[in-house]
Amino acid sequence: MSNTNMTGLTATQHATLFSSAAMRCKKFAANLHCLFHRAVMAHETRSTLNALPDVILKDVGIARSEIDFVANAIASGTYHERHGPHGQ
């Protein structure tokens, strides 16, 4: 007779399933933290850029209409300072 619990799983199988679920929860929490960090960074960047006068924005090569895109690209790590948002 195998050593099973009420679910029909052995202790090893139960521990493996629990460990797998714990890892998925940990990964979910890490992804959620990353998304929250990006959202905060985009908000702060957007606020900072919106506070700049048009003359300064022009000097750095950003049009006011591009602020949302640039802030999101910077927060996600896809904005490249020398070549614009797509490395152009």
ABEGO torsion letter per residue (X at the ends): XBBBBAAGBBAAAAAAAAAAAAAAAAAAAAAAAAAAAAAAAAAAAAAAAAABBAAAAAAAGBBAAAAAAAAAAAAAGABBAAAEAAGX
